[in-house]
Amino acid sequence: MSSGEQLAEGAIEGIVEWTRGTLERFRWVGAEEGGEVVPYRTEPWPSPVNYGCLPGRLNPADGSEVDGVWLGTPLAVGQRVTAEPKGLLQLADGDHKVIFGDLNGHHRADLLALLAWFPPERGAQLLGARAAADWLASLPNSG
């Protein structure tokens, strides 16, 4: 099974490329050979969430793997996380982000920080789990 395949009812596997609260960003490469995370760049601001990708699922907006964000405590770079999408951060340019984690409760602050992270011209809007599932299913390689 490839790392981007659906694993259980609604669950998707992703790879953490940037740990919440850190400046050092990594990138997932070489999925065909099993993949690895490699240093990418140092950002001027720490990530407000755990940020990464969903290998095997390409976003037509930028030709890169679909971006995923995991709410909650920091996760290690390279960690594989299997979870059900709970929301979609829809952006005007089509470079949407799939959101994993509790959208209510104590992770609500994570969502506010995530929305504030994007400049107003990107038109960030938070949509629910159904929108995330529909968008992922619409991708040509959602397989």
C-alpha positions in Angstrom: 0.0 0.0 0.0 1.4 3.4 -0.9 1.7 6.0 1.9 -1.0 8.2 0.3 -3.7 5.5 0.1 -6.7 5.4 2.2 -6.0 3.1 5.2 -9.3 2.7 7.0 -12.7 4.2 6.7 -11.8 7.9 6.1 -8.3 7.6 7.5 -5.4 9.1 5.5 -1.6 8.8 6.2 0.5 11.9 6.1 4.1 12.9 6.9 5.1 15.7 9.2 7.6 18.1 7.5 7.5 21.0 9.9 7.0 20.6 13.7 4.7 23.1 15.4 6.6 25.9 17.1 9.9 25.4 15.2 11.6 27.4 12.4 13.3 24.5 10.7 11.3 23.2 7.8 11.8 19.9 6.0 10.5 18.4 2.7 9.3 14.9 1.8 11.1 13.5 -1.2 11.6 10.2 -3.0 8.2 8.6 -2.3 8.8 6.1 -5.0 11.8 4.7 -3.1 10.1 4.7 0.3 10.6 8.5 0.9 12.5 10.5 3.4 12.4 14.0 4.9 15.3 16.3 4.0 16.1 19.8 5.2 14.3 22.5 3.2 14.8 25.9 4.8 14.7 28.0 8.0 11.5 30.1 8.2 11.4 33.5 9.8 8.4 32.5 12.0 7.6 29.3 13.8 4.8 27.1 12.4 1.5 27.5 14.4 0.6 23.9 13.7 2.3 20.6 12.6 2.6 20.9 8.8 3.3 18.3 6.2 2.0 16.4 3.2 -0.2 13.6 2.1 2.1 11.5 -0.2 0.6 10.2 -3.3 -2.0 12.9 -3.6 -1.1 15.9 -5.8 -2.7 19.3 -5.5 -3.4 20.6 -9.1 -3.0 24.2 -7.8 0.7 23.8 -7.3 1.6 20.4 -8.6 2.9 19.3 -5.2 1.6 16.8 -2.7 -1.5 17.9 -0.8 -0.6 19.8 2.3 -1.8 18.6 5.7 -1.9 20.2 9.1 -2.2 18.4 12.4 -3.6 20.3 15.3 -2.4 19.8 18.9 0.9 19.0 20.4 4.2 19.1 18.4 4.8 16.0 16.2 8.3 14.9 15.2 9.5 15.7 11.6 9.2 12.5 9.6 6.5 11.1 11.8 3.7 9.3 9.8 0.3 10.2 11.1 -2.9 8.3 10.2 -6.1 10.2 10.9 -9.4 11.2 9.5 -9.6 14.6 7.9 -11.7 16.9 10.1 -11.6 20.1 8.0 -10.3 21.9 5.0 -8.5 25.2 4.9 -9.8 26.6 1.6 -7.5 29.2 -0.1 -8.4 31.4 -3.0 -5.4 30.2 -5.0 -6.6 26.5 -4.7 -3.6 25.5 -2.5 -6.0 24.0 0.1 -4.8 22.4 3.4 -6.4 19.3 4.9 -6.9 19.6 8.6 -6.6 16.8 11.1 -7.4 17.0 14.8 -10.2 18.3 17.1 -11.6 21.5 15.5 -13.4 22.4 18.8 -12.2 22.4 22.3 -8.6 23.1 23.2 -7.5 23.0 19.5 -9.7 26.0 18.6 -6.7 28.3 19.3 -4.7 26.3 16.8 -7.3 27.0 14.1 -7.3 30.7 14.9 -3.5 30.8 14.7 -3.6 28.8 11.4 -6.2 31.3 9.9 -4.1 34.3 11.0 -1.0 32.8 9.5 -2.3 33.4 5.9 -2.5 37.0 4.6 -6.0 38.2 3.8 -5.5 38.1 0.0 -5.2 34.3 0.3 -8.9 34.3 1.4 -8.5 31.5 4.0 -11.8 29.9 5.0 -12.3 27.0 7.3 -14.6 24.3 6.0 -15.7 21.0 7.6 -14.9 17.3 7.2 -17.3 16.8 4.3 -15.6 19.5 2.2 -12.2 17.9 2.9 -13.5 14.5 1.8 -15.2 15.9 -1.3 -12.1 17.9 -2.3 -9.8 14.9 -1.8 -12.1 12.7 -3.8 -12.1 15.2 -6.7 -8.4 15.0 -7.2 -7.4 13.1 -10.3 -5.1 10.8 -8.3 -7.4 10.2 -5.4 -7.5 6.6 -6.5 
